[in-house]
């Protein structure tokens, strides 16, 4: 069951001028479910992406990187996303299948194969059923329409229990700018440059060079700040599309009021999509914010935050509502900060001051810790006492259901 998951309806999701979406039930792995999505992008748009740092990256990730590297000459005009099969660990055959996916979609859309980005998610080490995927392309393309973001969110789900989407309109200067996005992921989540899959579109005009840098910065403030189980997927991808159809003048430089407003809006919607992944984490019953303050730099703060967020012992304690909080201090200690002075560390659980100067706070009471641990939303705050930097990571607890879901994943 998703943790305090907001109600999301199709009516809430604003169409983005310059983007149309169509889906199909291709039977990639299971029958009678949306599992193939085609996103068409009007000419003149800028598209940028970041991808997994897993060296065993999937074939579509390799092809996406190749095609984005050529985008100056051949702008990206379409995305093809399938669920049910990751096309990872499939060698040269998988690469050929990813490229053929682009070729088949391009032929139907009237663009070059290099203008198509392929994405896959699902089971690793199994061949992509190309006959079913290709058969689903035409119905997906024929179904394209601007207002199908909710269907698109459904079409990229794997073990997700709910579709994940967000939308907003912001006023920048005299222009109204629309942003809408979707994401998927519930397990194998510890992004290193992106999330399982995330796609955000805006009708703002953003220069390619600016968008290339911006997508990395946004990922670091959103999708790179989540962890469900500490596993970095082979297929992690995050893409931002800027169609340029709004009346806002094109943002050509990473400076100025319009740039700052767009950066804030893109970061905000991406962070919302990332947090939805945690709320729907496999077997999750609690949404946990881990904040580390007063570090020397953001890198060491994030090391500590991820050590806590990844720890099975910490996560199972949260599931049991057991204030066995020494596990958190142990995680801080092995986070990899060699000169860390533990005598300077404070630990808070929401409003409860648990540890003071590296030891148990004399005023801490077990019943106060238990009160917080029973909540569905919890904030862990660690104060390192060695600088002014901070970092925040979002995670969830680890339950019996996580094991059951992953034990039965291929069934």
Residue, then its C-alpha position, 0 to 999 in steps of 0.5 A: x500500500x502506498x504511503x499517504x499517496x496523493x490522489x492523482x486524476x487525468x484531469x489534473x494533468x495539463x497537456x504540454x503543447x508540442x507533445x502527444x502520447x499514445x499507448x498500447x497493450x502489446x503483451x510484452x510480458x502480461x496480457x491486458x495491460x498498458x505496456x507500450x508508450x510512444x511520445x511524439x515531440x514537435x520539431x524545434x524542441x530541446x531534449x536532454x537526459x541523464x542515465x544510470x551509472x551502472x556499468x551493466x547498463x541496458x541496451x536502450x540506455x546505450x542507444x539513448x546516449x548515442x542518439x542524444x550525442x547526435x541531437x544537434x544534427x538530428x533533434x529528438x522527435x520521439x520516445x518509445x517506452x516499454x515495460x515488462x522487459x528491461x532489455x538488459x543483459x542481452x548483449x549484441x542482440x539487445x542492442x540490435x533490438x533497441x536500434x530496431x525499435x527506433x527504426x520501426x517507430x521512425x518509419x511510422x512517424x516519418x523521422x530518422x531512427x536517430x531521432x527516437x529514444x528507446x526506453x525499457x523497464x522490467x525483467x533483466x536477462x531476457x530477450x525483448x519480444x520484438x514481434x509484440x513490441x513492433x505490433x504494438x507501435x502502430x496502435x500506440x501511434x494512432x492513439x496519440x493525443x495531448x491529454x493522455x499523461x495519466x494513461x502514459x503513467x500507467x503504461x510505464x508501470x512494473x511493480x508500481x501499485x499506482x501511476x505516478x504523475x504531476x503537473x503545474x502551471x507557473x507564471x514567469x514574466x508575462x507568460x504562463x508555462x506548463x510542466x507535466x511529468x510521469x515517473x515509475x519505480x517501486x523497487x531496485x531504487x538507488x539512483x546514481x544520476x537518475x531514477x528508474x524512469x522519469x519524464x518531464x515536459x514543459x512548453x518553455x523554450x530552453x537552449x540545448x546547452x542550458x537544458x543539458x546542464x540543467x537536467x543534471x542539476x535537477x536530477x541531483x536535487x530530486x531523483x538522486x535523493x531517493x532510495x528504496x533498497x540501495x540497488x542502482x538499476x541497469x535502466x535508470x533514465x531521466x529526460x526533460x523535454x522543452x518544446x518552446x511553444x509557450x510565449x516565454x522568450x527562449x532561455x539561452x543562458x543559465x542566468x536571469x529571473x526566467x532561468x531561475x524560475x524555470x529551474x525552480x519549477x523543474x526541480x519542484x516537479x521532479x522532486x515531487x515525481x521522485x518522492x512519489x516513487x518512495x511513497x509507492x516503494x515495494x512493501x513500504x509502510x512509512x515515508x522517511x526523510x533523512x536530513x544531514x546538517x552541518x557537514x563540511x560539504x554536501x558530498x559528505x552529508x549525502x554519504x551519511x544520509x545514504x548510509x542511513x537510508x540504505x541500512x536494512x537494520x535501520x529500515x526494518x526498525x522503522x517498519x517495526x516502529x522500534x526506536x532501536x536508534x543506535x542503528x542510525x548512529x552506527x550507519x553514520x559511523x560507517x558512512x566513510x567520513x574518516x575524520x568524523x568526530x562522533x563527539x560532535x554528533x546530534x541525532x533527532x527523530x522529528x522533534x525528539x532529541x535522541x543523541x547529544x554530542x555522540x551519546x544518548x541525550x539524558x532527557x531522551x525517553x523511549x516512549x517519545x521515540x516510539x511515538x514518532x516511530x509509529x507515524x507514517x511520515x518521519x524525519x531523521x535529522x543528523x547534525x554533524x557539527x563540522x560545517x555549514x553544508x546539508x543534504x536530504x534523502x528520502x527513503x522508506x521502511x523495509x517490510x515483509x512484503x518487500x521480500x515477497x514482492x521480489x521473490x515472486x517478481x518473475x512469476 
